[in-house]
């Protein structure tokens, strides 16, 4: 078989949210690219299935018509808030703040299976002539050359590009080489999820649910409602705690379903309709270089998952947008040097760096069940505290208070 050699301005490795959004922004700018993924779509992706406000904002910036089209898809639910429960079982509902300017029909967030969302986005990419989508094409190696970057594939084919965007997920070999990112157990979360049908008691506005159970702190058990009466049910905890306490995460998950007083009755008529699946999330731990000569890291490959919320798709969407902006700068100036490419790092961290630094400090407080119980109990009866917590989901100045012990002391003392 003859070796195929493809040439392009930008090669994007991975057709998840970061990769497809990068490709679509490049197409909008008239820049040709190859979007390569090792499998064919539709394909499943283990995930909590929440599509955050960051994604909505990025898609609005990309193409308002695309966002309106997505909004009408039957495979998603409009989500308007967060429901959390303390270890005591006390519930707190926090509506998402909605700053959408396009249409009153656009919600602050969505919930949908990744198999559907990712397939929808890839079909949009396939419709653009500037994007050459190469499915069943695994990029296995790279080499930096004077005139570009050479990418090798598992089929023996070669892709020559001016630069590459590595966006092929948490298990990407490119995270370590060339990225230089090595994750510890402390900063890697293991998640389990399964789909259920017939789970009752969801909020009428499809709030995503995080249940902070005493045996799971600082992790959480979640229930995300989906169309057709289905729900994504799962649990997540850092690997260091799992190893140190010799925890069976699957047992904890089903103990919650079968024994937790405020949860078990909701599963009395429910049926599990998929096997339990496990996946790892690379939690952000500190600022790292996510660019170098002729390449960028994006999404989970850049280790940008929020340590508290598990937010990954929204950050991937932002990486997709900023990587396309950086590609345009580099191509116009013909400067792919490390110093020039580092503007991408600054763009990403200027947008979400403060949020990540604050979130990295919050787990030290939420691992204490008595403290979590007290804060939620006080918040249930305090509109002022509820507003502060709502703001903290979107406003960095408000979120800063969550990392300081004085906030919790004031709450416990009734201020």
C-alpha positions in Angstrom: 0.0 0.0 0.0 1.3 3.4 -0.9 2.1 5.8 1.9 -0.3 8.8 1.8 1.2 12.2 2.6 -1.2 15.0 3.5 -0.3 18.7 3.9 -2.2 21.4 5.7 -1.7 24.6 7.7 -3.0 23.1 11.0 -3.4 19.5 12.1 -5.8 18.9 15.0 -5.4 15.6 16.8 -8.7 14.6 18.5 -12.2 15.4 17.4 -13.8 16.0 20.8 -15.1 19.5 21.8 -11.7 21.1 21.8 -10.7 19.8 18.4 -13.9 20.4 16.6 -14.4 23.9 18.0 -10.8 24.7 17.0 -11.4 23.4 13.5 -14.7 25.4 13.2 -13.0 28.6 14.3 -10.2 28.0 11.8 -12.8 27.4 9.1 -14.5 30.7 10.0 -11.1 32.4 9.5 -10.6 30.7 6.2 -7.6 28.6 7.4 -7.5 25.0 6.2 -6.9 22.2 8.7 -7.0 18.4 9.1 -9.1 17.1 12.0 -7.9 13.6 12.8 -9.4 11.1 15.3 -8.4 7.5 15.9 -12.0 6.2 15.8 -15.1 6.9 13.6 -18.1 8.8 14.9 -20.6 8.5 16.5 -18.6 7.2 19.3 -19.2 7.1 23.0 -17.2 9.2 25.5 -17.4 8.5 29.2 -18.4 11.8 30.8 -20.9 13.4 33.2 -22.7 14.8 30.2 -23.0 18.3 31.4 -22.5 21.1 28.8 -21.7 24.2 30.7 -22.2 27.9 30.1 -18.6 28.2 28.8 -19.6 26.0 25.9 -22.7 28.1 25.3 -20.6 31.3 25.3 -18.0 29.9 23.0 -20.6 28.6 20.5 -22.3 32.0 20.5 -18.9 33.6 19.6 -18.4 31.0 16.9 -21.8 31.0 15.2 -25.1 32.1 16.7 -27.0 30.1 14.1 -25.0 27.0 15.1 -26.0 27.6 18.7 -29.6 28.0 17.8 -29.5 24.8 15.8 -28.0 22.9 18.7 -30.6 24.4 21.0 -33.4 22.6 19.0 -31.8 19.1 19.1 -34.0 16.5 20.7 -31.0 14.7 22.3 -30.4 17.4 25.0 -32.2 19.0 28.0 -32.0 22.6 28.9 -30.5 22.9 32.4 -31.0 25.9 34.6 -29.2 25.2 37.9 -27.3 23.1 40.4 -28.8 21.1 43.2 -26.3 20.0 45.8 -26.8 18.1 49.0 -24.6 18.0 52.1 -23.5 14.8 53.9 -26.5 15.4 56.2 -28.8 15.0 53.2 -30.0 18.7 53.3 -30.6 20.0 49.8 -29.7 23.4 48.3 -30.9 24.6 44.9 -28.8 27.2 43.1 -30.1 28.6 39.8 -27.5 29.3 37.1 -27.1 33.0 36.4 -28.1 33.5 32.7 -26.3 36.2 30.8 -27.3 35.0 27.3 -28.0 37.8 24.8 -29.0 35.8 21.8 -32.4 34.4 22.6 -34.6 33.8 25.7 -34.8 30.2 24.5 -31.1 29.6 25.1 -30.5 28.2 28.6 -27.4 28.7 30.7 -26.4 25.1 30.2 -27.3 21.8 28.6 -27.3 18.1 29.6 -26.8 15.5 26.8 -24.9 12.4 26.1 -21.4 13.0 24.7 -22.0 10.5 21.9 -24.7 12.9 20.6 -23.1 16.2 21.3 -19.7 15.2 19.8 -21.3 13.6 16.7 -23.4 16.8 16.2 -20.3 19.0 16.3 -18.3 16.7 14.0 -21.0 16.7 11.4 -20.8 20.5 11.5 -17.1 20.2 10.9 -17.6 17.8 8.0 -19.8 20.4 6.3 -17.0 22.9 6.1 -14.8 22.7 3.0 -11.8 24.1 4.9 -11.8 21.1 7.3 -10.5 17.7 6.2 -11.9 15.2 8.7 -9.9 12.0 8.9 -11.6 9.4 11.1 -9.9 6.1 12.0 -6.6 7.9 11.8 -4.6 7.6 15.0 -1.6 10.0 15.2 1.1 8.1 17.0 4.2 10.3 16.7 5.6 13.7 15.8 8.8 15.5 14.9 9.5 19.2 14.8 11.1 20.2 11.5 12.4 23.6 10.2 9.4 24.1 8.0 6.7 22.5 10.2 5.7 19.5 12.2 5.6 16.0 10.8 2.9 13.7 12.3 3.0 9.9 11.9 -0.1 7.8 11.9 -0.8 4.1 12.8 -1.5 3.4 9.2 2.0 4.6 8.1 0.6 7.8 6.5 2.2 11.2 7.1 0.7 14.6 7.8 2.8 17.7 7.3 1.5 20.8 9.0 2.7 24.3 10.0 1.6 23.5 13.5 -0.4 20.9 15.5 -3.1 21.1 18.2 -3.0 18.1 20.5 -6.6 17.7 21.8 -7.1 13.9 22.0 -8.1 13.7 25.7 -6.9 12.6 29.1 -5.2 9.5 27.9 -3.2 11.3 25.2 0.5 10.3 25.0 1.1 13.8 23.8 0.3 15.1 27.3 3.6 13.7 28.4 5.6 14.0 25.2 5.9 16.7 24.0 3.7 18.3 26.8 5.8 17.3 29.7 2.7 16.8 32.0 2.9 13.9 34.4 -0.1 13.5 36.7 0.0 12.2 40.3 -2.8 10.2 42.0 -3.6 13.3 44.0 -4.5 15.2 40.9 -6.2 12.5 39.0 -9.8 11.8 39.6 -11.4 8.4 38.8 -15.0 8.6 37.8 -17.6 5.9 37.3 -20.8 6.4 35.5 -23.8 4.3 34.3 -27.1 5.2 32.6 -30.4 4.6 34.5 -34.0 4.9 33.4 -36.8 5.8 35.8 -34.9 7.8 38.4 -37.5 10.1 40.0 -37.3 13.4 41.8 -35.4 15.5 39.3 -35.8 19.3 39.5 -38.5 20.6 37.0 -35.8 22.8 35.4 -33.3 19.9 35.0 -30.8 21.0 37.6 -27.6 18.9 37.6 -27.2 17.2 41.0 -24.0 16.9 43.1 -24.4 14.9 46.3 -21.5 15.3 48.7 -21.7 12.1 50.8 -19.5 11.7 53.9 -17.7 8.6 52.6 -17.0 10.2 49.2 -15.6 13.6 50.3 -14.0 15.6 48.8 -15.5 13.8 45.7 -19.2 13.6 44.9 -22.0 11.4 43.7 -24.0 12.8 40.8 -27.3 12.5 39.0 -27.7 14.4 35.7 -31.1 14.1 34.1 -31.3 13.2 30.4 -34.1 13.1 27.7 -36.5 10.1 27.6 -36.5 9.6 31.4 -32.8 8.6 31.5 -30.1 9.8 33.9 -26.4 9.8 34.0 -25.5 8.5 37.5 -21.9 8.4 38.7 -19.3 9.1 41.3 -15.9 10.7 41.3 -12.9 10.8 43.8 -9.2 11.4 43.5 -7.0 8.4 43.2 -4.8 9.3 46.2 -7.8 9.0 48.5 -9.0 5.9 46.8 -5.6 4.2 47.3 -5.0 5.5 50.9 -8.5 4.4 52.2 -8.6 1.3 50.0 -11.9 2.4 48.6 -14.1 0.4 46.2 -15.6 3.3 44.2 -18.1 1.0 42.6 -19.3 -0.2 46.0 -19.6 3.4 47.2 -21.7 4.2 44.1 -24.2 1.4 44.7 -24.2 2.0 48.4 -25.4 5.6 47.7 -28.1 4.2 45.3 -29.3 1.5 47.7 -28.7 3.0 51.2 -28.5 6.8 51.3 -31.8 8.0 52.8 -32.3 11.0 50.5 -31.3 9.1 47.4 -32.4 5.4 47.6 -36.2 6.1 47.2 -35.5 7.8 43.9 -34.1 4.6 42.5 -36.9 2.3 43.8 -38.4 1.9 40.3 -35.3 2.6 38.3 -33.4 0.2 36.0 -29.7 0.3 35.1 -29.6 0.4 31.3 -25.8 0.4 30.7 -22.7 -1.1 32.3 -20.7 0.9 34.8 -17.8 2.6 33.0 -14.6 4.1 34.5 -12.5 7.0 33.3 -9.8 9.3 34.6 -9.8 13.1 34.7 -6.5 15.0 34.9 -7.3 17.7 37.5 -5.6 21.0 37.2 -2.9 21.4 39.9 -0.7 24.3 38.8 0.1 26.5 35.8 2.0 24.6 33.1 3.3 25.3 29.7 0.7 24.2 27.2 2.5 25.4 24.1 5.9 25.1 22.5 7.4 25.3 19.1 4.7 24.5 16.5 2.3 22.9 18.9 -0.4 23.6 21.5 -2.2 21.3 24.0 -5.9 21.7 24.4 -8.7 20.5 26.7 -8.0 17.4 28.9 -4.7 17.0 27.2 -3.6 20.3 28.8 -4.9 19.0 32.2 -7.4 21.8 32.7 -10.2 20.0 34.6 -11.6 22.0 37.5 -10.7 20.2 40.8 -14.1 21.0 42.4 -16.7 21.0 39.7 -15.1 18.5 37.3 -15.6 21.1 34.6 -13.8 19.9 31.5 -15.9 20.4 28.4 -16.2 24.2 28.9 -12.5 24.6 29.3 -11.9 22.4 26.2 -14.3 24.7 24.3 -12.3 27.8 25.4 -9.0 26.0 24.4 -10.5 25.3 21.0 -11.3 29.0 20.4 -8.0 30.3 21.7 -5.9 27.7 19.8 -7.6 28.9 16.6 -6.8 32.5 17.5 -3.1 31.5 18.1 -2.9 29.6 14.9 -4.1 32.6 12.9 -1.5 34.8 14.6 1.3 32.3 14.0 0.4 31.7 10.3 0.1 35.5 9.6 3.4 36.3 11.2 5.1 33.0 10.1 6.3 32.7 13.7 5.8 29.4 15.4 8.6 29.9 18.0 8.0 29.0 21.6 7.9 32.7 22.6 5.3 33.5 20.0 3.2 30.4 20.8 3.2 31.3 24.5 0.5 33.9 23.9 -1.9 31.0 23.8 -0.9 30.1 27.4 -1.6 33.6 28.5 -4.9 33.7 26.7 -6.1 30.5 28.3 -4.9 31.3 31.8 -6.1 34.9 31.7 -9.6 33.5 31.1 -9.7 30.5 33.5 -6.4 30.6 35.5 -7.9 32.5 38.5 -10.9 30.2 38.6 -8.6 27.1 38.6 -6.3 28.5 41.3 -9.3 29.2 43.5 -10.9 25.8 42.9 -7.7 24.0 43.7 -7.9 25.3 47.3 -11.6 24.6 48.0 -11.3 20.7 48.5 -9.4 21.3 51.8 -12.7 22.7 53.2 -15.3 20.4 51.6 -13.6 17.3 52.8 -14.9 18.1 56.3 -18.5 16.8 56.6 -19.4 18.8 59.7 -18.3 22.0 58.0 -20.1 21.2 54.7 -23.3 20.4 56.7 -23.1 23.6 58.6 -22.6 25.8 55.5 -25.5 24.2 53.6 -27.8 24.3 56.6 -27.1 28.0 56.9 -27.4 28.7 53.2 -30.8 27.0 52.9 -32.1 29.8 55.2 -30.0 32.6 53.8 -30.9 34.3 50.5 -27.7 36.4 50.8 -25.5 33.3 51.1 -27.4 31.6 48.3 -26.7 34.6 46.0 -23.0 34.5 47.0 -22.8 30.8 46.0 -24.7 31.4 42.8 -22.3 34.2 41.9 -19.3 31.9 42.7 -20.3 29.7 39.8 -19.6 32.5 37.3 -17.9 35.4 39.1 -14.3 35.0 40.1 -14.4 37.7 42.8 -17.2 35.9 44.6 -15.5 32.6 44.2 -12.3 33.9 45.9 -14.2 33.9 49.2 -14.8 30.2 48.9 -11.1 29.5 49.5 -10.8 31.4 52.7 -11.7 30.0 56.1 -13.1 33.3 57.1 -16.2 32.8 54.9 -16.9 29.5 56.6 -16.4 31.0 60.1 -18.7 33.8 59.3 -21.3 31.3 58.1 -21.1 29.2 61.2 -21.4 32.3 63.4 -24.4 33.5 61.6 -23.0 36.5 59.8 
